[in-house]
């Protein structure tokens, strides 16, 4: 196998960069950017071309000395091993990817979705979050090969079927690690924060917490003992006071457990809810959305939707909090830099990423440009919003010439605001204001 600027993006997924000197790992990241979009950066800059030509020469020389990789048809070694069974605070990277691969069985997925999972797996291997010493290294390599074969298919939609024997092996591994009981209850408790009318969920959680505390195996030297005791007290306090709140409601509170199931119209009108506080043209366009809102923006290529959203990102960063713009479509290239300069998107609160980061901690707003290029499915967007209820998400879509976008109304039903962008006008509708059209 000889790597070239033309085939690098497709074939480099077969290489285990963790087994190569670290310089090649760094070079690989640069090469992915240089050779994407039909080698745009490679062709446009003589310095980039010279560096990449040297990198490919050295990489091909090293690869030619290695033994040929195993064929994908070789049976996985790990099916002879017994899964490591036990409770863990966090599911390991290997098992997590095996679960994600299992989830594909029997489903139809876009080619982009497959490529995104393959890229994520390759990145985990390069960053050594998945190592060759893993007990499930053979399964991971097998999954990597399968994803690569699927990504090479010349179709847009792929129906995926996993061999029954492989599937059983993967299922055994997926079931081998279960989240620690205490950690699982702590996560359920965290998901209740900031939500209204969760008395039933809180009562069920309280029963589970009480059962765990009464378990003789759950002893004081358990690292989560103090935390479980604390949420037990807080759940009891919440449930006691939520019963009192059925008769009297504080009009300004939205804290967990302060809202009853039924209130009067006068009480509702007297309540204050946390909104972002938009002003100017943004308030005119979409109103004043609540914290944790979601917005869908779509339009045909070259309609100006990315530029408009970068202006919005700059506004939010300056006035309302930390903002991340995930530029999957353009990556860290000249076009993104040019757009940032034209818009003046230089707030210290505004950051950029070429792909979705592993954590969104500390952020108030996240722009994803674009959903189509990122290969994100509707389930992914729903999970993002459920996992981060306090973050505002703005999703940017491509449309076809007839104005349609992949996913159709399924996406539209899951967001609070819908914005359609064309070179002549901007149309917006949603839950925070009347439908409006602004002339550009």
C-alpha positions in Angstrom: 0.0 0.0 0.0 1.4 3.4 -1.1 -0.2 6.5 0.4 -0.7 9.5 -1.9 -2.5 12.9 -1.5 -5.4 11.4 -3.4 -6.0 8.2 -1.4 -4.6 9.3 2.0 -8.0 10.1 3.6 -9.4 6.7 2.7 -6.4 4.5 3.3 -4.9 6.0 6.4 -7.6 4.5 8.5 -5.9 1.1 8.1 -2.7 2.3 9.7 -2.1 1.8 13.5 -0.3 5.1 14.1 0.2 4.2 17.8 2.8 1.7 16.7 4.7 4.4 14.8 7.0 7.2 16.1 5.1 10.1 17.5 6.2 12.4 14.6 3.9 10.4 12.3 1.0 10.8 14.7 1.4 14.6 14.5 1.9 14.4 10.8 -1.3 12.4 10.4 -3.4 15.2 12.0 -1.8 17.8 9.6 -2.3 15.5 6.6 -6.0 15.0 7.3 -6.5 18.8 7.1 -4.1 19.2 4.1 -5.8 16.5 2.0 -9.4 17.1 2.8 -11.8 18.9 0.4 -9.9 17.4 -2.6 -6.5 18.4 -1.3 -7.4 22.1 -1.2 -4.7 23.2 1.3 -2.1 20.9 -0.3 -2.7 22.4 -3.7 -3.0 26.0 -2.6 0.2 26.4 -0.6 3.7 25.4 -1.7 5.0 25.1 1.8 2.2 22.8 2.8 2.8 20.7 -0.4 6.6 20.4 0.4 6.0 19.4 4.0 3.3 16.8 3.1 5.4 15.3 0.2 8.2 14.8 2.7 5.8 13.3 5.3 4.4 10.8 2.7 7.8 9.8 1.6 9.0 9.0 5.1 5.7 7.3 6.1 5.7 5.1 3.0 9.3 4.1 3.7 8.4 3.0 7.2 5.2 1.1 6.1 7.1 -0.8 3.4 9.3 -2.3 6.1 6.3 -3.5 8.2 4.6 -6.9 7.8 1.4 -6.8 5.8 -1.7 -6.3 7.9 -4.1 -9.1 8.6 -7.1 -9.6 6.4 -10.5 -8.7 7.7 -11.7 -12.2 7.2 -9.5 -13.6 10.1 -11.6 -14.6 13.0 -11.4 -12.3 16.1 -9.0 -13.7 18.7 -11.1 -12.4 21.6 -14.0 -14.7 21.2 -11.8 -17.3 22.9 -11.5 -15.0 25.9 -14.0 -14.6 28.7 -15.3 -11.0 29.1 -14.0 -9.1 32.1 -17.2 -8.8 34.2 -17.7 -6.2 36.8 -19.0 -2.8 37.8 -17.1 0.3 36.7 -17.5 4.0 37.3 -17.1 4.6 33.5 -17.5 2.2 30.6 -14.1 1.7 28.9 -13.4 3.2 25.5 -13.2 -0.3 23.9 -16.5 -1.5 25.3 -18.2 1.9 24.4 -17.2 1.5 20.8 -18.3 -2.1 20.7 -21.7 -1.0 22.0 -21.9 1.8 19.4 -21.1 -0.8 16.7 -23.7 -3.2 18.0 -26.3 -0.4 17.9 -25.9 -0.2 14.1 -27.1 -3.8 13.6 -30.3 -4.0 11.6 -30.4 -0.2 11.0 -30.0 1.9 7.9 -27.3 4.6 8.3 -25.9 7.3 6.0 -22.4 6.9 4.7 -21.4 10.0 6.6 -22.6 8.5 9.8 -20.3 5.5 9.2 -17.4 7.7 8.4 -17.9 9.7 11.6 -17.8 6.6 13.7 -14.7 5.3 11.9 -13.0 8.6 12.4 -13.9 8.6 16.1 -12.5 5.1 16.5 -9.3 6.0 14.6 -8.8 9.1 16.8 -9.2 7.0 20.0 -6.5 4.6 18.8 -4.2 7.4 17.8 -4.6 9.1 21.1 -4.0 5.8 22.8 -7.3 5.8 24.6 -7.5 2.3 23.1 -4.3 0.4 23.3 -2.9 -2.7 21.6 -2.7 -4.3 25.1 -6.5 -4.1 25.5 -8.2 -7.5 26.0 -10.6 -6.5 23.2 -7.9 -5.3 20.8 -8.9 -7.9 18.2 -12.6 -6.9 18.3 -11.6 -3.3 17.9 -9.5 -4.1 14.8 -12.3 -6.2 13.4 -14.8 -3.4 13.9 -12.3 -0.9 12.4 -12.0 -3.1 9.3 -15.8 -3.5 9.0 -16.4 0.2 9.2 -13.7 0.9 6.6 -15.3 -1.6 4.2 -18.7 0.0 4.8 -17.3 3.5 4.2 -15.9 2.4 0.8 -19.3 1.3 -0.5 -20.4 3.6 -3.3 -23.9 4.3 -1.7 -25.4 7.0 0.4 -27.5 4.8 2.7 -26.2 1.5 4.1 -28.3 -1.3 5.7 -26.0 -2.9 8.3 -26.1 -6.5 9.4 -23.6 -8.1 11.8 -22.7 -11.7 11.6 -24.7 -13.6 14.4 -21.6 -15.2 15.9 -19.7 -11.9 16.0 -22.8 -10.2 17.4 -23.1 -12.7 20.2 -19.4 -12.1 21.1 -19.9 -8.4 21.1 -23.1 -8.6 23.2 -21.2 -10.6 25.8 -18.5 -8.0 25.9 -21.1 -5.1 26.0 -22.8 -6.7 29.0 -19.5 -7.4 30.8 -19.2 -3.8 32.1 -22.0 -2.2 34.0 -21.9 1.2 35.5 -21.3 1.1 39.3 -24.7 1.2 41.1 -23.7 4.3 43.1 -22.5 6.2 39.9 -25.6 5.2 38.0 -27.8 6.7 40.8 -25.7 9.8 41.0 -26.2 10.3 37.2 -29.9 9.9 37.5 -29.9 12.5 40.3 -27.9 15.0 38.2 -30.4 14.6 35.3 -33.2 15.8 37.6 -31.5 19.1 38.2 -33.2 22.2 36.8 -36.3 20.2 35.7 -39.9 20.8 36.8 -42.6 18.2 37.8 -40.2 15.4 38.5 -41.8 14.2 41.8 -42.5 10.7 40.5 -39.0 10.3 39.2 -37.6 11.6 42.5 -39.6 9.1 44.5 -38.5 6.2 42.3 -34.9 7.4 42.7 -35.3 7.7 46.4 -36.4 4.0 46.6 -33.3 2.9 44.7 -31.0 5.1 46.8 -32.5 3.6 50.0 -32.1 0.1 48.7 -28.4 0.7 48.0 -27.8 2.3 51.4 -29.4 -0.7 53.1 -27.2 -3.1 51.1 -24.6 -4.6 53.5 -22.0 -4.6 50.7 -22.3 -0.8 50.4 -19.9 0.2 53.2 -18.5 3.5 54.4 -15.1 3.1 52.7 -16.9 3.1 49.3 -15.7 6.2 47.4 -19.3 7.2 46.6 -20.8 6.5 50.1 -20.8 10.2 51.2 -22.4 11.4 47.9 -25.2 8.8 48.1 -25.9 9.7 51.7 -26.1 13.4 50.6 -28.5 12.9 47.7 -30.7 10.7 49.9 -31.1 13.7 52.3 -31.7 16.1 49.4 -34.3 13.9 47.8 -36.2 13.6 51.1 -36.1 17.4 51.6 -37.3 18.0 48.0 -40.2 15.5 48.2 -41.3 17.0 51.6 -41.3 20.6 50.2 -42.8 19.7 46.9 -45.9 18.5 48.7 -46.1 21.8 50.5 -45.7 23.6 47.2 -49.0 22.2 46.0 -50.8 24.9 48.1 -48.3 27.8 47.9 -45.9 28.5 45.0 -43.1 31.0 45.0 -43.5 33.0 41.8 -39.8 33.5 41.2 -38.3 30.0 41.8 -37.5 27.3 39.2 -35.4 25.2 41.5 -35.8 21.4 41.6 -38.9 20.4 43.6 -40.4 23.9 43.9 -43.2 23.5 41.3 -46.5 21.6 42.0 -48.3 19.5 39.4 -51.2 22.0 39.0 -51.1 25.8 39.4 -53.6 28.6 38.7 -53.3 31.0 35.8 -52.6 33.8 38.2 -49.7 31.9 39.7 -48.3 31.1 36.3 -48.5 34.7 35.2 -46.7 35.8 38.3 -43.8 33.4 37.8 -40.4 34.5 36.3 -38.5 32.2 33.9 -34.9 32.4 33.0 -34.4 33.6 29.4 -31.2 34.6 27.6 -32.0 38.2 27.2 -31.5 38.7 23.4 -31.6 42.3 22.1 -31.7 44.0 18.7 -32.1 42.1 15.4 -31.7 38.7 17.1 -34.6 39.4 19.5 -36.6 40.6 16.5 -35.7 37.5 14.6 -36.3 34.7 17.2 -37.6 36.4 20.3 -36.0 35.9 23.7 -35.5 32.1 24.0 -35.1 30.3 27.3 -31.8 28.9 28.6 -31.0 25.6 26.8 -33.0 26.4 23.7 -32.3 24.6 20.3 -32.4 26.2 16.9 -32.3 24.7 13.4 -30.9 26.8 10.5 -31.1 25.6 6.9 -30.5 27.0 3.4 -29.0 26.1 0.1 -25.2 26.3 -0.4 -23.8 29.8 -0.6 -26.9 31.3 0.9 -24.9 32.9 3.7 -26.2 30.8 6.6 -22.8 30.1 8.1 -21.8 33.8 8.0 -25.1 34.7 9.6 -24.6 32.1 12.4 -21.0 33.2 13.0 -22.4 36.7 13.5 -24.9 35.3 16.0 -22.1 33.3 17.7 -20.1 36.5 18.1 -23.1 38.3 19.6 -23.8 35.5 22.1 -20.1 35.3 23.1 -19.9 39.0 23.7 -23.2 39.4 25.6 -24.3 36.0 27.0 -21.6 33.5 27.6 -19.0 31.0 26.4 -19.7 29.9 22.8 -18.2 27.2 20.7 -18.5 27.1 16.9 -17.9 23.6 15.5 -16.8 24.2 11.9 -17.0 20.6 10.6 -17.8 21.9 7.1 -14.8 24.1 6.7 -12.3 22.9 9.3 -9.3 25.0 10.3 -8.7 26.4 6.9 -8.4 29.6 4.9 -12.2 30.0 4.4 -12.9 29.8 8.1 -10.2 32.3 8.9 -11.5 34.7 6.2 -15.1 34.4 7.5 -13.9 35.1 11.1 -12.1 38.2 9.9 -15.0 39.5 7.8 -17.5 39.0 10.6 -15.1 40.2 13.3 -15.7 37.1 15.4 -12.9 37.7 17.8 -14.5 37.6 21.2 -12.4 35.9 24.0 -15.6 33.9 24.8 -15.8 32.5 21.3 -13.9 29.3 20.5 -13.7 27.1 17.3 -13.3 23.4 16.7 -13.0 21.3 13.6 -15.0 18.3 15.1 -17.2 17.8 18.1 -15.0 17.8 21.3 -15.2 15.1 23.9 -16.6 17.4 26.5 -18.9 20.5 26.4 -18.3 21.5 30.0 -18.3 25.2 30.8 -20.1 26.2 27.5 -23.3 28.1 27.2 -23.9 27.8 23.4 -22.7 25.4 20.8 -23.0 25.8 17.0 -22.7 22.7 14.8 -21.9 23.5 11.1 -23.1 21.4 9.6 -25.2 18.5 10.8 -25.1 17.0 7.3 -21.3 17.0 7.1 -20.9 15.8 10.7 -23.1 12.7 10.0 -25.2 13.4 13.1 -28.5 11.6 13.3 -31.7 12.9 15.1 -30.9 10.5 18.0 -27.5 12.2 18.5 -29.1 15.7 18.7 -31.7 14.5 21.2 -29.0 13.0 23.3 -26.9 16.2 23.2 -29.8 18.2 24.4 -30.7 15.7 27.2 -27.1 15.5 28.4 -26.6 19.3 28.4 -30.0 20.9 29.3 -28.4 24.3 30.0 -26.6 24.6 26.7 -28.2 26.3 23.7 -27.6 24.3 20.5 -27.7 25.8 17.0 -27.8 23.2 14.2 -26.9 24.2 10.7 -28.2 22.1 7.7 -27.6 21.9 4.0 -30.6 21.7 1.6 -31.1 20.5 -1.9 -32.1 22.7 -4.8 -35.8 22.0 -4.0 -35.3 23.3 -0.4 -35.3 20.0 1.3 -32.8 18.8 3.9 -32.0 15.3 5.0 -34.1 14.2 8.0 -37.1 16.3 7.0 -39.6 17.2 9.6 -38.1 14.8 12.1 -35.4 17.3 13.0 -37.9 20.3 12.9 -40.0 18.7 15.6 -37.1 18.5 18.0 -36.1 22.2 18.0 -37.5 25.4 19.5 -36.7 27.7 16.6 -36.5 27.2 12.8 -34.6 29.6 10.6 -34.5 29.5 6.8 -31.8 31.5 5.1 -31.6 32.6 1.5 -29.5 35.3 -0.2 -32.5 37.7 -0.2 -34.2 37.1 3.2 -34.3 35.3 6.5 -37.4 33.5 7.7 -37.8 32.5 11.4 -40.5 30.8 13.4 -40.6 29.2 16.8 -41.8 29.1 20.3 -40.4 32.4 21.4 -42.1 34.8 19.0 -44.3 35.2 15.9 -43.1 34.0 12.5 -41.1 36.8 10.9 -39.3 37.5 7.6 -36.3 39.9 7.5 -35.0 41.3 4.2 -31.2 41.0 4.0 
